[in-house]
Amino acid sequence: MSAINRFLGDSPLRVVVKLIVVSFLVGIVMATFGWSPWDVYYGVQDFFVGIWNLGFDALYRFWGYLLLGAAIVIPAFIILRILSYRR
């Protein structure tokens, strides 16, 4: 088995035929739904931008929860340490 066959997983001619058939089927499906390659590109781009924004929104909420909890925990810790220091 040659390096090209190993890389492609089959003979080059068979791979080309398979790619043509799959491209044709995907083209039919995309035409049925009225999609263009640019629609797919913008959809993927919007998906990753949404994930990115959700990630930073989650970090912002985490930071808010941390500060809210620290506003109660830190003073309580200090008071408890002062009260246990007297003993």
Distance bins in CASP14 RR format, pairs under 12 A and 6 or more apart:
PFRMAT RR
TARGET T0000
AUTHOR 0000-0000-0000
RMODE 2
METHOD distances of the structure
MODEL  1
1 7 0 0 0 0 0 1 0 0 0 0 0
1 8 0 0 0 0 0 1 0 0 0 0 0
1 9 0 0 0 0 1 0 0 0 0 0 0
1 10 0 0 0 0 0 1 0 0 0 0 0
1 11 0 0 0 0 1 0 0 0 0 0 0
2 8 0 0 0 0 1 0 0 0 0 0 0
2 9 0 0 0 0 0 1 0 0 0 0 0
2 10 0 0 0 0 0 1 0 0 0 0 0
2 11 0 0 0 0 1 0 0 0 0 0 0
2 12 0 0 0 0 1 0 0 0 0 0 0
3 9 0 0 0 0 0 1 0 0 0 0 0
3 12 0 0 0 0 0 1 0 0 0 0 0
4 10 0 0 0 0 0 1 0 0 0 0 0
4 11 0 0 0 0 1 0 0 0 0 0 0
4 12 1 0 0 1 0 0 0 0 0 0 0
4 13 0 0 0 0 0 1 0 0 0 0 0
4 14 0 0 0 0 0 1 0 0 0 0 0
4 15 0 0 0 0 1 0 0 0 0 0 0
5 11 1 0 1 0 0 0 0 0 0 0 0
5 12 1 0 0 1 0 0 0 0 0 0 0
5 13 0 0 0 0 0 1 0 0 0 0 0
5 14 0 0 0 0 1 0 0 0 0 0 0
5 15 0 0 0 0 1 0 0 0 0 0 0
6 12 0 0 0 0 0 1 0 0 0 0 0
6 15 0 0 0 0 0 1 0 0 0 0 0
7 15 0 0 0 0 1 0 0 0 0 0 0
8 14 0 0 0 0 1 0 0 0 0 0 0
8 15 1 0 1 0 0 0 0 0 0 0 0
8 16 0 0 0 0 1 0 0 0 0 0 0
8 17 0 0 0 0 0 1 0 0 0 0 0
8 18 0 0 0 0 1 0 0 0 0 0 0
8 19 0 0 0 0 0 1 0 0 0 0 0
9 15 1 0 0 1 0 0 0 0 0 0 0
9 18 0 0 0 0 0 1 0 0 0 0 0
10 16 0 0 0 0 1 0 0 0 0 0 0
10 17 0 0 0 0 1 0 0 0 0 0 0
10 18 1 0 0 1 0 0 0 0 0 0 0
10 19 0 0 0 0 0 1 0 0 0 0 0
11 17 0 0 0 0 1 0 0 0 0 0 0
11 18 0 0 0 0 0 1 0 0 0 0 0
12 18 0 0 0 0 0 1 0 0 0 0 0
12 19 0 0 0 0 0 1 0 0 0 0 0
13 19 0 0 0 0 0 1 0 0 0 0 0
13 20 0 0 0 0 0 1 0 0 0 0 0
14 20 0 0 0 0 0 1 0 0 0 0 0
14 21 0 0 0 0 0 1 0 0 0 0 0
15 21 0 0 0 0 0 1 0 0 0 0 0
15 22 0 0 0 0 0 1 0 0 0 0 0
16 22 0 0 0 0 0 1 0 0 0 0 0
16 23 0 0 0 0 0 1 0 0 0 0 0
17 23 0 0 0 0 0 1 0 0 0 0 0
17 24 0 0 0 0 0 1 0 0 0 0 0
18 24 0 0 0 0 0 1 0 0 0 0 0
18 25 0 0 0 0 0 1 0 0 0 0 0
19 25 0 0 0 0 0 1 0 0 0 0 0
19 26 0 0 0 0 0 1 0 0 0 0 0
20 26 0 0 0 0 0 1 0 0 0 0 0
20 27 0 0 0 0 0 1 0 0 0 0 0
21 27 0 0 0 0 0 1 0 0 0 0 0
21 28 0 0 0 0 0 1 0 0 0 0 0
22 28 0 0 0 0 0 1 0 0 0 0 0
22 29 0 0 0 0 0 1 0 0 0 0 0
23 29 0 0 0 0 0 1 0 0 0 0 0
23 30 0 0 0 0 0 1 0 0 0 0 0
23 37 0 0 0 0 0 1 0 0 0 0 0
24 30 0 0 0 0 0 1 0 0 0 0 0
24 31 0 0 0 0 0 1 0 0 0 0 0
25 31 0 0 0 0 0 1 0 0 0 0 0
25 32 0 0 0 0 0 1 0 0 0 0 0
26 32 0 0 0 0 0 1 0 0 0 0 0
26 33 0 0 0 0 0 1 0 0 0 0 0
26 35 0 0 0 0 1 0 0 0 0 0 0
26 37 0 0 0 0 0 1 0 0 0 0 0
26 40 0 0 0 0 0 1 0 0 0 0 0
27 33 0 0 0 0 1 0 0 0 0 0 0
27 34 0 0 0 0 0 1 0 0 0 0 0
27 35 0 0 0 0 1 0 0 0 0 0 0
27 36 0 0 0 0 0 1 0 0 0 0 0
27 37 0 0 0 0 1 0 0 0 0 0 0
27 40 0 0 0 0 0 1 0 0 0 0 0
28 34 0 0 0 0 0 1 0 0 0 0 0
28 35 0 0 0 0 0 1 0 0 0 0 0
29 35 0 0 0 0 1 0 0 0 0 0 0
29 40 0 0 0 0 0 1 0 0 0 0 0
30 36 1 0 0 1 0 0 0 0 0 0 0
30 37 1 0 0 1 0 0 0 0 0 0 0
30 38 0 0 0 0 0 1 0 0 0 0 0
30 39 0 0 0 0 1 0 0 0 0 0 0
30 40 1 0 0 1 0 0 0 0 0 0 0
31 37 0 0 0 0 0 1 0 0 0 0 0
31 39 0 0 0 0 0 1 0 0 0 0 0
33 39 0 0 0 0 1 0 0 0 0 0 0
33 40 0 0 0 0 0 1 0 0 0 0 0
34 40 0 0 0 0 0 1 0 0 0 0 0
35 41 0 0 0 0 0 1 0 0 0 0 0
35 42 0 0 0 0 0 1 0 0 0 0 0
35 43 0 0 0 0 1 0 0 0 0 0 0
36 42 0 0 0 0 1 0 0 0 0 0 0
36 43 0 0 0 0 0 1 0 0 0 0 0
37 43 0 0 0 0 0 1 0 0 0 0 0
37 44 0 0 0 0 0 1 0 0 0 0 0
38 44 0 0 0 0 0 1 0 0 0 0 0
38 45 0 0 0 0 0 1 0 0 0 0 0
39 45 0 0 0 0 0 1 0 0 0 0 0
39 46 0 0 0 0 0 1 0 0 0 0 0
40 46 0 0 0 0 0 1 0 0 0 0 0
40 47 0 0 0 0 0 1 0 0 0 0 0
41 47 0 0 0 0 0 1 0 0 0 0 0
41 48 0 0 0 0 0 1 0 0 0 0 0
42 48 0 0 0 0 0 1 0 0 0 0 0
42 49 0 0 0 0 0 1 0 0 0 0 0
43 49 0 0 0 0 1 0 0 0 0 0 0
43 50 0 0 0 0 0 1 0 0 0 0 0
44 50 0 0 0 0 0 1 0 0 0 0 0
44 51 0 0 0 0 0 1 0 0 0 0 0
45 51 0 0 0 0 0 1 0 0 0 0 0
45 52 0 0 0 0 0 1 0 0 0 0 0
46 52 0 0 0 0 0 1 0 0 0 0 0
46 53 0 0 0 0 0 1 0 0 0 0 0
47 53 0 0 0 0 0 1 0 0 0 0 0
47 54 0 0 0 0 0 1 0 0 0 0 0
48 54 0 0 0 0 0 1 0 0 0 0 0
48 55 0 0 0 0 0 1 0 0 0 0 0
49 55 0 0 0 0 0 1 0 0 0 0 0
49 56 0 0 0 0 0 1 0 0 0 0 0
50 56 0 0 0 0 1 0 0 0 0 0 0
50 57 0 0 0 0 1 0 0 0 0 0 0
50 58 0 0 0 0 0 1 0 0 0 0 0
51 57 0 0 0 0 0 1 0 0 0 0 0
51 58 0 0 0 0 0 1 0 0 0 0 0
52 58 0 0 0 0 0 1 0 0 0 0 0
52 59 0 0 0 0 0 1 0 0 0 0 0
53 59 0 0 0 0 0 1 0 0 0 0 0
53 60 0 0 0 0 0 1 0 0 0 0 0
54 60 0 0 0 0 0 1 0 0 0 0 0
54 61 0 0 0 0 0 1 0 0 0 0 0
55 61 0 0 0 0 1 0 0 0 0 0 0
55 62 0 0 0 0 1 0 0 0 0 0 0
56 62 0 0 0 0 0 1 0 0 0 0 0
56 63 0 0 0 0 0 1 0 0 0 0 0
57 63 0 0 0 0 0 1 0 0 0 0 0
57 64 0 0 0 0 0 1 0 0 0 0 0
58 64 0 0 0 0 0 1 0 0 0 0 0
58 65 0 0 0 0 0 1 0 0 0 0 0
59 65 0 0 0 0 0 1 0 0 0 0 0
59 66 0 0 0 0 0 1 0 0 0 0 0
60 66 0 0 0 0 0 1 0 0 0 0 0
60 67 0 0 0 0 0 1 0 0 0 0 0
61 67 0 0 0 0 0 1 0 0 0 0 0
61 68 0 0 0 0 0 1 0 0 0 0 0
62 68 0 0 0 0 0 1 0 0 0 0 0
62 69 0 0 0 0 0 1 0 0 0 0 0
63 69 0 0 0 0 0 1 0 0 0 0 0
63 70 0 0 0 0 0 1 0 0 0 0 0
64 70 0 0 0 0 1 0 0 0 0 0 0
64 71 0 0 0 0 1 0 0 0 0 0 0
65 71 0 0 0 0 0 1 0 0 0 0 0
65 72 0 0 0 0 0 1 0 0 0 0 0
65 73 0 0 0 0 0 1 0 0 0 0 0
66 72 0 0 0 0 0 1 0 0 0 0 0
66 73 0 0 0 0 1 0 0 0 0 0 0
66 74 0 0 0 0 0 1 0 0 0 0 0
67 73 0 0 0 0 0 1 0 0 0 0 0
67 74 0 0 0 0 0 1 0 0 0 0 0
68 74 0 0 0 0 0 1 0 0 0 0 0
69 75 0 0 0 0 0 1 0 0 0 0 0
69 76 0 0 0 0 1 0 0 0 0 0 0
69 77 0 0 0 0 0 1 0 0 0 0 0
70 76 0 0 0 0 0 1 0 0 0 0 0
70 77 0 0 0 0 1 0 0 0 0 0 0
70 78 0 0 0 0 0 1 0 0 0 0 0
71 77 0 0 0 0 0 1 0 0 0 0 0
72 78 0 0 0 0 0 1 0 0 0 0 0
72 79 0 0 0 0 0 1 0 0 0 0 0
73 79 0 0 0 0 0 1 0 0 0 0 0
73 80 0 0 0 0 0 1 0 0 0 0 0
74 80 0 0 0 0 0 1 0 0 0 0 0
74 81 0 0 0 0 0 1 0 0 0 0 0
75 81 0 0 0 0 0 1 0 0 0 0 0
75 82 0 0 0 0 0 1 0 0 0 0 0
76 82 0 0 0 0 0 1 0 0 0 0 0
76 83 0 0 0 0 0 1 0 0 0 0 0
77 83 0 0 0 0 0 1 0 0 0 0 0
77 84 0 0 0 0 0 1 0 0 0 0 0
78 84 0 0 0 0 0 1 0 0 0 0 0
78 85 0 0 0 0 0 1 0 0 0 0 0
79 85 0 0 0 0 0 1 0 0 0 0 0
79 86 0 0 0 0 0 1 0 0 0 0 0
80 86 0 0 0 0 0 1 0 0 0 0 0
80 87 0 0 0 0 0 1 0 0 0 0 0
81 87 0 0 0 0 0 1 0 0 0 0 0
END
